[in-house]
Amino acid sequence: MNRIIIFFAVLLASSTTPLSAQFQAVRIDALALMTGTLHAGVDFTLDKKLSLDASLYWNPMKFDAFRSKLLIGQAGVRFWRFEPHAGPFFGAYAAAGRYDMGNRRRHHKGILAGAGASYGYSWMLGRRWSLIAEIGAGLYYVRDTRREYFTPWSEDEIIRRSRRLMLLPSKAEIGFSCLF
């Protein structure tokens, strides 16, 4: 919880500096909100065709039949075709986080870290608003614990621990961005 407060404090402090138009952007992901995941991100323009991207994904859902708790942070760069925050872009990023997912039969809990690449497009909706669509994949080191629920008392409970590299889809974003 402290990390989330620090993230939003840094976001607030960085947005209070005097800036010209379109040097910073704050965005939310509408597609992630449909799954119950809160996603906030910031973009900082570094050069004519380069921007720095930082995102945080948090899903606190925990029910009796289903659990989907995760906290993942991503940081990377975006290479824009024409100018930052308008048109097509390629991205490269690193990500790390924790997850705790499962249902009544299976449960996965662990950490992941890795890097990936993405492609996206940004449409300007107005002077300060844009719509961003982005898709990407990455190579991740995953260390998790998997166990089966509802093991009968007469049998031993099996807990499997694994470490592996996985090629995973890591970004599927349709979001709105506010430019400063």
Backbone torsions as a table, in degrees:
resi	resn	phi	psi	omega
1	MET	NA	-35.5	179.2
2	ASN	-64.5	-34.5	179.0
3	ARG	-64.7	-37.2	179.2
4	ILE	-67.1	-41.8	178.5
5	ILE	-64.2	-41.5	178.6
6	ILE	-64.8	-40.5	179.0
7	PHE	-59.7	-47.5	-179.1
8	PHE	-71.4	-28.3	175.1
9	ALA	-67.7	-40.8	176.6
10	VAL	-66.6	-39.5	177.4
11	LEU	-61.6	-43.6	179.0
12	LEU	-67.0	-42.1	-179.4
13	ALA	-66.5	-36.1	-179.1
14	SER	-75.0	-23.0	-178.9
15	SER	-88.4	-5.6	-179.9
16	THR	-91.8	-5.0	178.6
17	THR	-76.9	147.7	179.3
18	PRO	-68.6	128.4	-175.3
19	LEU	-138.3	159.8	170.6
20	SER	-90.2	174.8	-177.2
21	ALA	-66.6	141.7	171.1
22	GLN	64.2	35.9	171.5
23	PHE	-102.5	-18.2	175.9
24	GLN	-136.0	154.1	176.3
25	ALA	-144.7	141.4	174.3
26	VAL	-116.5	133.4	-175.7
27	ARG	-136.3	156.4	172.8
28	ILE	-127.8	152.0	-176.8
29	ASP	-104.7	112.7	-179.6
30	ALA	-70.8	-33.9	180.0
31	LEU	-67.0	-39.5	178.0
32	ALA	-69.3	-34.8	178.6
33	LEU	-62.7	-29.3	178.5
34	MET	-67.6	-22.6	177.6
35	THR	-96.2	-0.8	-178.8
36	GLY	91.4	5.2	179.9
37	THR	-92.4	127.7	176.5
38	LEU	-88.5	125.1	-178.7
39	HIS	-129.5	125.0	174.7
40	ALA	-130.3	142.2	-179.3
41	GLY	-144.8	157.3	176.0
42	VAL	-129.9	147.2	175.5
43	ASP	-124.6	133.3	175.8
44	PHE	-119.0	127.9	177.6
45	THR	-75.3	127.2	179.9
46	LEU	-104.5	-33.8	-175.2
47	ASP	-150.8	-174.1	-178.7
48	LYS	-60.6	-34.6	-177.3
49	LYS	-130.9	24.7	-175.7
50	LEU	-136.6	136.3	176.0
51	SER	-139.1	154.7	178.6
52	LEU	-100.9	132.6	-176.1
53	ASP	-119.6	132.7	174.9
54	ALA	-133.6	129.0	-176.6
55	SER	-133.9	153.4	176.1
56	LEU	-135.5	126.9	177.4
57	TYR	-111.8	131.6	-179.8
58	TRP	-141.9	126.6	177.0
59	ASN	-129.8	112.0	-176.7
60	PRO	-98.5	16.2	-171.0
61	MET	-71.8	131.2	177.0
62	LYS	-148.0	113.1	179.0
63	PHE	-120.6	176.9	177.8
64	ASP	-67.0	-39.7	-174.8
65	ALA	-96.0	-16.5	-174.6
66	PHE	-149.3	140.7	177.7
67	ARG	-131.5	132.4	178.7
68	SER	-143.5	74.9	179.8
69	LYS	-103.8	127.0	176.8
70	LEU	-151.4	152.7	174.2
71	LEU	-143.1	110.4	-175.5
72	ILE	-131.1	134.2	176.0
73	GLY	-114.7	140.6	178.8
74	GLN	-130.1	140.9	174.4
75	ALA	-139.0	138.3	-178.6
76	GLY	-169.3	-172.7	179.0
77	VAL	-120.7	152.1	175.8
78	ARG	-121.9	130.9	177.6
79	PHE	-103.5	108.9	-174.7
80	TRP	-87.7	143.2	-179.4
81	ARG	-70.9	-44.7	-176.6
82	PHE	-111.5	-63.1	178.8
83	GLU	-151.7	156.9	-178.5
84	PRO	-60.7	140.0	175.3
85	HIS	70.7	19.9	176.4
86	ALA	-152.1	124.8	176.9
87	GLY	91.8	-164.6	-176.6
88	PRO	-78.6	155.3	177.9
89	PHE	-152.5	155.7	171.0
90	PHE	-113.2	144.3	-178.4
91	GLY	-129.6	150.3	172.1
92	ALA	-132.9	135.2	-173.0
93	TYR	-151.1	161.5	173.1
94	ALA	-118.3	145.9	-177.7
95	ALA	-140.0	151.6	175.5
96	ALA	-153.0	150.8	179.1
97	GLY	178.7	-178.1	178.6
98	ARG	-122.2	150.0	176.9
99	TYR	-143.1	157.0	178.3
100	ASP	-150.1	95.1	-173.0
101	MET	-127.6	148.1	176.2
102	GLY	167.6	176.1	175.9
103	ASN	-129.7	-160.8	-176.5
104	ARG	-71.8	-17.9	-179.7
105	ARG	-96.8	-46.6	-175.8
106	ARG	-126.9	152.4	-177.2
107	HIS	-142.4	128.7	177.9
108	HIS	-119.5	132.9	179.2
109	LYS	-143.0	130.4	-178.9
110	GLY	178.1	-162.5	179.3
111	ILE	-126.9	160.3	174.7
112	LEU	-144.3	152.9	177.4
113	ALA	-153.8	142.0	-179.8
114	GLY	176.9	-168.4	-178.6
115	ALA	-138.2	156.9	-178.3
116	GLY	-155.6	179.5	179.2
117	ALA	-134.1	154.0	-178.0
118	SER	-146.6	163.1	174.0
119	TYR	-131.5	140.7	-179.8
120	GLY	-153.9	176.2	179.2
121	TYR	-143.3	142.0	179.7
122	SER	-121.9	123.8	177.8
123	TRP	-104.9	128.2	176.7
124	MET	-76.6	121.6	178.7
125	LEU	-95.3	-24.5	-179.0
126	GLY	-164.6	-167.6	-178.1
127	ARG	-64.5	-36.6	-177.3
128	ARG	-121.2	3.3	-176.6
129	TRP	-120.4	143.0	175.9
130	SER	-144.6	158.3	176.7
131	LEU	-110.3	128.8	-177.1
132	ILE	-119.7	132.2	172.5
133	ALA	-121.4	130.5	-176.0
134	GLU	-145.9	142.4	177.5
135	ILE	-138.5	142.3	-177.9
136	GLY	-159.9	167.6	178.3
137	ALA	-140.3	157.4	-178.3
138	GLY	-150.9	166.5	176.4
139	LEU	-103.3	121.5	-172.7
140	TYR	-125.7	141.3	169.6
141	TYR	-89.9	121.5	-176.4
142	VAL	-119.5	127.7	174.8
143	ARG	-123.2	113.5	-176.3
144	ASP	-141.5	169.6	176.8
145	THR	-120.6	128.6	179.3
146	ARG	-122.1	135.6	177.2
147	ARG	-143.6	155.5	178.5
148	GLU	-94.1	136.7	175.9
149	TYR	-89.2	165.4	176.3
150	PHE	56.9	48.9	173.6
151	THR	-78.5	129.6	179.1
152	PRO	-60.3	152.6	-178.7
153	TRP	-62.1	-25.6	-178.0
154	SER	-78.9	-11.8	-178.5
155	GLU	-113.1	158.4	176.1
156	ASP	-79.6	144.8	176.1
157	GLU	-82.5	129.8	-178.2
158	ILE	-101.5	123.1	175.9
159	ILE	-115.7	121.1	-178.6
160	ARG	-104.6	130.7	175.2
161	ARG	-111.5	136.1	-178.6
162	SER	-143.3	153.4	174.1
163	ARG	-133.2	130.3	-177.4
164	ARG	-159.7	161.4	171.6
165	LEU	-99.1	134.4	-177.7
166	MET	-135.0	139.6	171.1
167	LEU	-92.2	113.6	-172.8
168	LEU	-126.1	148.3	167.3
169	PRO	-69.9	128.4	-172.2
170	SER	-120.7	-14.5	177.7
171	LYS	-138.6	130.9	169.7
172	ALA	-147.5	93.6	-170.1
173	GLU	-124.9	132.6	166.8
174	ILE	-130.1	106.9	-171.8
175	GLY	-138.5	171.1	177.8
176	PHE	-112.0	142.0	-177.4
177	SER	-126.8	137.0	176.1
178	CYS	-109.2	122.5	-175.7
179	LEU	-93.9	141.5	177.4
180	PHE	-117.6	NA	NA
